[in-house]
Amino acid sequence: MKTTSFKNAAMIALVAGALGACAGTPKQESTGEVLDDSVITTKVKTALLSEKGIDSTSISVETFKGRVLLAGFVKSPDQRQRAEGVTRSVSGVKAVNNQIELR
């Protein structure tokens, strides 16, 4: 009986440790969050590429926990504003930090 209880306790500790290793922290993403952010980044890049009038090849996109950083260069304030608007419309985007500069 003691052996079974010890095995159960050991198994619970092992599972709890494994699950804890996958959890995110304020500065580090969990495995699921990394995948979610990759999907968001891809959706934003696709949306920017399909938007006419924005030179999206000069815009980089990075995502961390649903917060998107836009950086790079565009030719007009309108393009900068439109790039941010397109990004905000993508599902899963929680916030946008628009660091796009005019060239």
ZITA-V458657 format. One record per pair of residues at least 12 apart in sequence whose C-alpha atoms are under 7 Angstrom apart, sorted by the first residue. I is the first residue (numbers start at 1). J is the second residue. D is the distance in Angstrom with one decimal. If there is no record, write none. Layout:
I,J,D + I,J,D
This chain:
29,65,7.0 + 33,65,6.3 + 37,63,5.5 + 37,64,6.2 + 37,65,6.4 + 37,66,6.1 + 40,92,6.4 + 40,93,6.9 + 41,61,6.3 + 41,62,6.4 + 41,63,6.0 + 43,90,6.8 + 44,87,5.6 + 44,90,6.4 + 45,61,6.9 + 47,86,6.7 + 48,83,6.6 + 48,86,6.7 + 54,79,5.5 + 55,74,6.3 + 58,72,5.6 + 58,73,5.6 + 58,74,7.0 + 59,71,5.6 + 59,72,4.5 + 59,73,6.2 + 60,72,6.0 + 66,92,6.1 + 66,93,5.0 + 66,94,5.1 + 66,95,6.9 + 67,93,6.1 + 67,94,5.4 + 67,95,4.7 + 67,96,5.9 + 68,93,6.8 + 68,95,6.2 + 68,96,4.8 + 68,97,6.2 + 69,96,6.0 + 69,97,4.8 + 69,98,6.2 + 70,97,6.2 + 70,98,5.0 + 70,99,5.6 + 70,100,6.1 + 71,98,6.7 + 71,99,4.8 + 71,100,4.5 + 72,100,4.9 + 72,101,6.1 + 73,100,5.4 + 73,101,4.8 + 73,102,5.5 + 73,103,5.9 + 74,100,7.0 + 74,101,6.4 + 74,102,5.2 + 74,103,6.0 + 75,102,5.5 + 75,103,5.4 + 76,102,6.1 + 77,102,7.0 + 80,100,6.3 + 84,98,6.5
